[in-house]
C-alpha cells in the first residue's frame, strides 16, 4: 500500500508535498520520496525509511520548483530495495515524467512480457514501471489521448499521480479500488490519497477523483476525461480501507472513516453481545470499533493498554530474556484496570493471528479473568491482489482454522467476528465495495502468477 500526493503551482510545492506525506505516512513506512519540477529539471530526493528520518532542510531547499509529487511506500509488488522507491522518474523525448502509484496492477506480467519483447529494459521490479514504458511507446502526442491510450491498457488497482513537467495528472482505475482526492490550496489544485493530508495543509477538500477519471491539472485549471465505459463499470472500493487502512480522520468513498468504524463496532455489538465488566480496544486500530461497540450496548469503555509512541524502529535482537520485547515496548497493560476483570476486547481484524496472540498473552500476564474477543470484520480468508499486503492463503489464519480453533490459538475465552452482511450493511452503497478478502469474490481477474516478486523471478 502507498500514499501519494501532487502539488501544482505553489512556491513551496516540495515542502507542501513533504508535509502532506506526514499525514499519509500510515499508508507506507518503508520508503519515501518527493520530486519537483523547477521549469527545466526534475529534482528528486528519495530514501528508505520514514519521512521524518529522511528529509533535512537542505534536501527541501534543493527540491526547487512549483510542481511536486510525493510518495510513501509499503511494498506490495517488488521487493523493498532502493531501486523500487518512488516517485519513479524517467526522461522521454526530452520530457520528464515522475510517477507515484498506489495499488496493484493485475496484468503486470502480460504487459511486462510484451514490452520486453519490444525492447524495453526495466530498471525496477515494480508494476508501476510498466506504466512509464507504456507512456514512452504510446502513439498519441496530445497529453489527454496519450494518457487514455496507456491507462486503458491497465487492469487492477491504480490511483496514480504523475508529474509531467508542470502538469500534474491524477488517475483512478474504473473500479475505484484505492482512494484519490482533489483539493484546493491557495487557489490551485492538489491531489492526495486521503483528505487528512488536506487538513494538515489547510487545503479545501473539493471531491474525490471518480473511478475511471483522469484529471490534468495546471495551477487553477483542471480538465477531466474518463476511460471508455468507465462509468458503466461496477465500482469496487476496498472495504479494508474503511476497516483498517485509511486514517479515521479522512473522508473517502463518500464517507468518514471514523464514522464507518464506529458503525462496524455497533453492528458487531448487535450481532455478538456478551456480559463483561467493560469494553476495551487494542490501540490504535481497534479504538473506533470499540467505541461503537460500547456505545451500542451502553457499556463502559476502558483503556487497558497504553501505546508507546516513541518506539520508531527497534534494532535490538531479542534475547531469550527479552523474547516478547517488541510486543511489550509497543503496548503496556495497566494492571489496576485489568486484574481480575472480565473484558471484551475489540480489534479491527485478524490477519495471521500472531500479533493478537501476543497481545492476549500480555493481558493474561496481569491477571485478566475472562477475555471475549470481538472482530469488526469477517474472517479474512483470501489474499488481496489489489494493493493490501494480505499474504497467501496459507498465512491467513482464518483460511486454515475454524473460529473455535483461532480462539484456542489466540487463547481467548470466546471469539466472534462481524458477519459479511453486518459489515456491508454499514457501508454507504455496499454494492460499490470489493470484499474479496472476506469472500474470495474478486471483481477483476486476478493474476496468474501471484507472487509479489513476480518481476524478480522469485516464485
Ligand atoms: P494479527 O493478529 O497478527 O493478524 O495482527 C492483527 C493486526 O494487524 C490487526 O490490527 C490488523 O488490522 C493488522 N493488519 C492490518 N493489515 C495487515 C496486514 N496486511 N498484514 C498483517 N497485519 C495487518
Boltz pocket constraint, residues with backbone or C-beta under 6 A from the ligand:
constraints:
  - pocket:
      binder: B
      contacts: [[A, 244], [A, 285], [A, 347], [A, 348], [A, 349], [A, 350], [A, 351], [A, 352], [A, 353], [A, 354], [A, 355], [A, 356], [A, 357], [A, 388], [A, 389], [A, 390], [A, 391]]
      max_distance: 6.0
